[in-house]
């Protein structure tokens, strides 16, 4: 595992030193694929209704959404850099940690939320890698899942 991380760091350093942006994948415009991936998270509703949220959760998820949207155009234009991906990963990671520390949901809702947060942290790991491009669709999937399964007024 240590060797793999070292190799990733060396690749990222090489790309950073060469000044070449390291886009790992073409931007994905297949929104149907995103919707299908949301289903793969195996989330469930609260007796057919979206789960209740609290202020801490809504604030943290809004922070994640804002961070995602700030990089969205660069990603879709094929101009997202490794530095931008790392900045996004850092913001998402901090927001997830804040949600975990402050959010107080019922145990059933909390269990479902942890699936969304795990997906977001999976995206963070990809965004921090040398091939960061697939992290954006993964984060998008987590945001879509949150909106489908949690009651957050004004979430679109």
PyMOL commands that set and color helices and strands:
alter all, ss='L'
color gray80, all
select helices_A, chain A and resi 2-18+31-39+55-76+82-102+107-127+134-149
alter helices_A, ss='H'
color red, helices_A
deselect
rebuild
show_as cartoon
